[in-house]
Structure formats: C-alpha cells, structure tokens
Amino acid sequence: MIFEDYFLILNTVLLIIDVFNQFYYAQSMMLCMDLHDFGPCLITGGAGFIGSHLAEKLNSLNVHVKILDNFSSGNTSNLESLSSKKNIEIINDDLNNLDNIPDLLKNIKTVFHFAAYPEVRTGFEKPEIAYEENIKNTFHLLELIRKSEVKHIVFSSSSVVYGEADLIPTPETYGPLLPISPYGGSKLACEGLISSYCNNFNIHGVMLRLANVIGSRSRHGVIWDFLNKLQINSNKLEILGNGKQTKSYIHVSDCIDGFLFSLINSKNKVDVYNIGNSDKIDVFEIGKIVCDTMNLTQTELKTKGGTIDGRGWIGDVTLMLLDISKLKNLGWKPHFTSHESVIKSSKELFSELNNL
C-alpha cells in the first residue's frame, strides 16, 4: 500500500510537471508569435546592461535585432553570446551621428530606446550630460523615426520622474511629476517628446518607468559599489547617506519580461507602465546581503557623507515604491521580490567581479 501511494504521488507530480512544461512552451510560442509582428527591432544602447539582456531575449525568439551603441558605457563582452548568432547586427556609432547611418531604421518596425547616460548621482555636478545624452539624442532619434516606417517605440524611463512622491505606492496617474535630479528631469522631458511625436506622426509608444533594475552585467548602482568597496577593504563598508534610503528593486530578467509584455498588451496610442516590485528594501539591508554573499561576517557597516538630510547624494530619492497593479491586472508579475532580486544580483555580480 505504501508503494502504491508512493507511485500515485510520483505520477501526480510528473503530471503536474508535464502540464507546467506544456503551459510554459505554449506561453513561449505565443510570445514568439506575438513578437514576430513587432520585428525587426532596433535597440539603442543595446550593448548596455539592460539592452544586451533584451537583445539576447529577442534573438532567442527569432526576432531580427539591430543594435546601436557607442560603447561609452556599453561593453562588447555583453554581446559575446550573440557574436555567432544569426539575425543580429551591431553598429558602433552614436545617436549624434545619425547622418552617418541613414539606413539605421531600414525595415525596422520597433525601436527600443535604451541609450542614455545611466548615472543619476552625477547630475548635480554635470547637468549638461543629461541634456546632451538623454534629451538631445532622443530628439535626434524621433526625427529619424518620423521619416521612417517604424510603427512602435518603447522607451526605458525611470521611477525618478515621480520625484519625491507623497503617494506610496506610486501609480502611473500620479502628478504633478516633479523630478529632483537632472537625470529624472531628462527622462520626463523624453517622455514628453515621445508622446508628442507619437500623437503627431502616428507612432505607437510605450513608456516604462522602471524601479531600480539590478542583475548580471550591471556596472553601476549600490550592489556593484558595495562589492568593489569590500574588495578593497572587507573590514568596513561605508554607506552614503543614512542607510535608510528605501526603494524597490527588480531583477533584469523580470524587467525584460515586463518590457515585452507591455509592448504586446499596449492598446493605446501611448501607454505608460510602472515596472518594479510590490516590496522594498533599504540600503543597510542591501549592505548585509552583499556581505553575506562575500562570506564576510565581521564587516562594520558605517554611514558616511551624503547630504544633511540623509540622502546618498543631491537628487537621491529616499523612498520609492511603484504601484505595479496596472501591469499585474493585465497578467504580468515579477518572479523575484526586491529582497530575492538583491540576493540573486549580488551573487551574479560577485561572480563577475571575480572573473574580471
């Protein structure tokens, strides 16, 4: 009787696994068929952290991908897995030089616009970078798009467009939008430009306001900073600000799924979606997780520098949690919580750091 029960349970488990695999396969095939209608695609900033992950995902779904990157912050190593793949074109150039690449948008149906200066914290010292790299380059791209056959643009915006929102979690309908950093201001300006071009020139636009995206290949942000600091001095970890800055984090794999899901399910001329998590985590806890990842048990976590009101730098938002119910109601949700994303990303980045 015991053996009969065992085999009954085993068969039930195998049946569940088989059903799950069939469902996953069906979902993958559906995603592949849906995305076929949006290709070929261009990814600006496609050699960067998020862009390279998107390029891999699209290529795995047999979508033709063209990558434009000037490799100022992107890295050729991010594209190694694609070097021998079909349906991949890599263009080493800049959005400031579009006259030199007149065929950039030839046969392109969808543009994923990721190219931007990625550092939020440097905006106070060099605000002109946010204008030149984000606003001006977006304008150049939109001018090229309106003269092309491109049908869709997906823009990588940011949660920092909300500034210091007094409604937490913060929905897409929150306003007024009052960014507190040049980076946030530039992202909001780009949203405005994209919306106006979509409405005037019959383009479909999707703007995605991202929480803190983390994971493999990221070369900026709190986890990468902590790992590098601890490599130099494992006895003490200095944390900018008061360490209580609390935000939502999302793993890059969930972010990419959110990008594609948003594009496929967007039904309006212009749609805005938050992509993030329903939970949040503070900087002190991230520091502890990074120490655990490196098997450091005696490290002292100490706050240093920052601003007088506890921020890590001027323009740092101290509390951010996005309301992601708009996308969740359509059927999307992240696989990893903020806490799980930080643990997973710490392990990925620590491994990469050791292999540099």
C-alpha positions, 0 to 999 in steps of 0.5 A: 500500500505504501508503494502504491501511494508512493507511485500515485504521488510520483505520477501526480507530480510528473503530471503536474510537471508535464502540464507546467512544461506544456503551459510554459512552451505554449506561453513561449510560442505565443510570445514568439508569435506575438513578437514576430509582428513587432520585428525587426527591432532596433535597440539603442544602447543595446550593448548596455546592461539592460539592452544586451539582456533584451537583445539576447531575449529577442534573438532567442525568439527569432526576432531580427535585432539591430543594435546601436551603441557607442560603447561609452558605457556599453561593453562588447563582452555583453554581446559575446553570446550573440557574436555567432548568432544569426539575425543580429547586427551591431553598429558602433556609432552614436545617436549624434551621428545619425547622418552617418547611418541613414539606413539605421531604421531600414525595415525596422518596425520597433525601436527600443530606446535604451541609450542614455547616460545611466548615472543619476548621482552625477547630475548635480555636478554635470547637468549638461550630460543629461541634456546632451545624452538623454534629451538631445539624442532622443530628439535626434532619434524621433526625427529619424523615426518620423521619416521612417516606417517604424510603427512602435517605440518603447522607451526605458524611463525611470521611477525618478520622474515621480520625484519625491512622491507623497503617494506610496505606492506610486501609480502611473496617474500620479502628478504633478511629476516633479523630478529632483535630479537632472537625470529624472528631469531628462527622462520626463522631458523624453517622455514628453517628446515621445508622446508628442511625436507619437500623437503627431506622426502616428507612432505607437509608444510605450513608456516604462518607468522602471524601479531600480533594475539590478542583475548580471552585467550591471556596472553601476548602482549600490550592489556593484559599489558595495562589492568593489568597496569590500574588495578593497577593504572587507573590514568596513563598508561605508554607506552614503547617506543614512542607510535608510534610503528605501526603494524597490528593486527588480531583477533584469530578467523580470524587467525584460519580461515586463518590457515585452509584455507591455509592448504586446498588451499596449492598446493605446496610442501611448501607454505608460507602465510602472515596472518594479516590485510590490516590496522594498528594501533599504540600503543597510539591508542591501549592505548585509546581503552583499556581505553575506554573499562575500562570506564576510561576517565581521564587516562594520557597516558605517554611514558616511557623507551624503547630504544633511538630510540623509540622502546618498547624494543631491537628487537621491530619492529616499523612498520609492515604491511603484504601484505595479497593479496596472501591469499585474491586472493585465497578467504580468508579475515579477518572479523575484521580490526586491529582497530575492532580486538583491540576493540573486544580483549580488551573487551574479555580480560577485561572480563577475567581479571575480572573473574580471 
